Amino acid sequence: MNYISDILYWISTGLLVPVIVLLIMLFGRALLLIGSFFGQYLSIRRTGAMLHDLLDGLTPDEIETLAGRLPENNTSPVVRHIRMILERKESHAHVQRLLAGFEITADKDLDTSKTLTKMGPMLGLMGTLIPMGPALVGLASGDIASMAYNMQVAFATTVVGLFSGAVGFITQQVKKRWYLRDMTNLDFIAELINEQKSK
């Protein structure tokens, strides 16, 4: 039984360095996500206000003029999909495919946030528990310096993991609302196209 326990201890201790490296990578990715999120927020704020003005009161008869009123320099995913839907509006199958494609694009953009949300706390917990074994050994043997170092590592990994998870969770929730609003606008345009065809 002691042999098995020793094997488990060696495995868990050996995982500490990979866990710390992964946490540092997640922390760096979280910082990059904060920067890109701020830029995306400014872009979506402008695009959202513009689309609200264009789509508010839009009728099926005006759907033909919508493409010409979209700004040429706007390359956001929702505007790009609106243009493609208007180009393929004669085919219901193509419109549905473009709507599904936008959902896939949105889900792909959320991948980083989802990864941080799940992996951050998970790796943080592993980084907390792994050094606790050596810390308890140090406490039992009276090696206070070793115990203090291992506790420092445990607390640091917890903080970094929770920070990464918090960044992922907040950006995921906000982005989901953005994409839900964009999807609603795309569905609205698709319904107007259907109404126009049925006339």
N, C-alpha and C positions, 0 to 999 in steps of 0.2 A: 504493500500500500504506500509506503514511503517513497518507493521508486516512482510510482505513478504520480504522486504529488510533486516530486522533484521535476518530472518531465513537464507537468503543467506549469510549474513555476518558471522553468527555463523558457517555455514557449511564451508565456505572458510577458516575461522580462524582455525577451527578444523582440516583442512587438512594440516596445516603447518608442524606439527610434523611428520606425516607419509611421507610427501614429503622430509623433511630433512633427515629422516632415510633412505629412498630409495636412495637419492643422495649419502649419505655416503657409502651405499652398492655398488652403481654403481662405485663410485670412487675407492673403494677397488678392485672391479672386473676389472676395467680398468688397475690398477697397475699390477694385476696378468696377464692380457692379454699381457701387454708389455713384461713381463718376458718370458712367454711361446712363444710369437711371436719371440723374439730374438733367443731362442733355436730352434724353428721351421725353422727360416731363415737359421741358420747354417746347419741344417740337409738337407733342401731342396736344398741348394747351392751345397752340396756334391753330393746328389742324382741326381740333374739336370745335373751336369757335367759328372757324370758316365753314365747316360742314353744317353746323347748326343753322347758320344764316342761309345756306344754300338749300337745305332740305326742309326747313320750316315752311310749310305751306306749298311744297312742291306737289304738282298734280301729274297724273299720267300723261297729259298732253304736253307738259313741259319737259318730259324725260329726255326728249331729243336734244334739248339745248343744254343739258347738264354738263356734258363732256366739255363743251366750249367754255363753260364758266369755271371749270377747275383750274387752279393756278398751275402753269407749266413747270415751275421750279420746285413744286412739292413732290417729293419722292417717297412719302410715307407709305407703309404697306396698305393702309385702308384706301388711300387715294389711288394707288396703283391698281388695286383690285376693283375699285369703282370704274376706272377706265376700261379694264379688261371686261368687266361685266357689260358695260355699255357697248363695247365692240362686238361681243358675242350674244347680244340680247335676243337675237332671233332663235337661238337654240336653248331651250330650257335645261337640257342635259349639261351643256357647257356652263351655264350660270350656276347650276348646283355643284358642279365640279369646282368652280372657282370659289364658291362659298366654303366648301370643304377644305380647299387649299388654304384659305385664310385661317381656318381653325388650326390646321397643321402648323402654319407659320407662327401663330400665336402660341401654340403649345411648345414649339421649339424654342421660342424666346423665353418661355417660363422655365426651361430645363435647368438653367443655372441656379435660379432662385429655389427651385424644388430640391436640387442637390444640396445646396447650403442648408436649407431648412432641416433636411433629414440627416445629413452626414455630420454637420457641425456639432450638434449635441451628442450624437453617437460617439464620435471620435473624442469629444471633450470628456465624456464619461469614461471611456477607455483610458485616456490619459490621466484621469483622476485615480482610477482604481489600481492601475499597474504599479505606480510608485508607492502605494499604500503598504504593499507587502514589505519592500525593503525598509520603509519608514518604521514599521512595527518591529522589524528585526533590529533596527538601530536603537529603537526605544528599549527593547528587551536587553540588549547588550550594553546599554548605557552610552552609545555613540550618538550624542545629541546633534552633532554637526551633520552626520549622515541623515538623521531623521529630518532635520530642518531643511536640508537640500531637497529631499524627496517630497516633502510637503509643499515646498515652493513650486516644484515641477507640477505637482498635482493641482494646485490652485491655479497656476498659470494656464494649463491646458483646459481647465474648466472654463475660465474666462474667455479664452480665445474661441473655444467651441461654441459657447453661448452667444458670443458676439456675431460669429459667422451665421449661426442659425437665426438670430434676430434679424440680421440684414436680409437674409433669404426670405424669411416669413413676411416682413413688411413689404419688400418689393414684389413678392408674389401676389399678395392681397391687392395692392394698388394696381399692378399690371392686369390682373384678372378683371378688375372693374373697367379699365381702359379698353381691353379687348372685347368685353361684353357690350360696351357702348358702340364700338366699331362694328361688331357683328350685328347689332340691332339696326344700325344705319344701312349695312349691306342688305339685310333681309328686307328692309323697307323699300330700297331701290328695286330689289327683285320682285316684290309684290306690285310695285307701280308698273313695272314692265309687263307683268302678267295681266294687270288691269287694262293696260293699253292694248295688248293683243286681243283681249276678249271683246273689245269694242267693235 
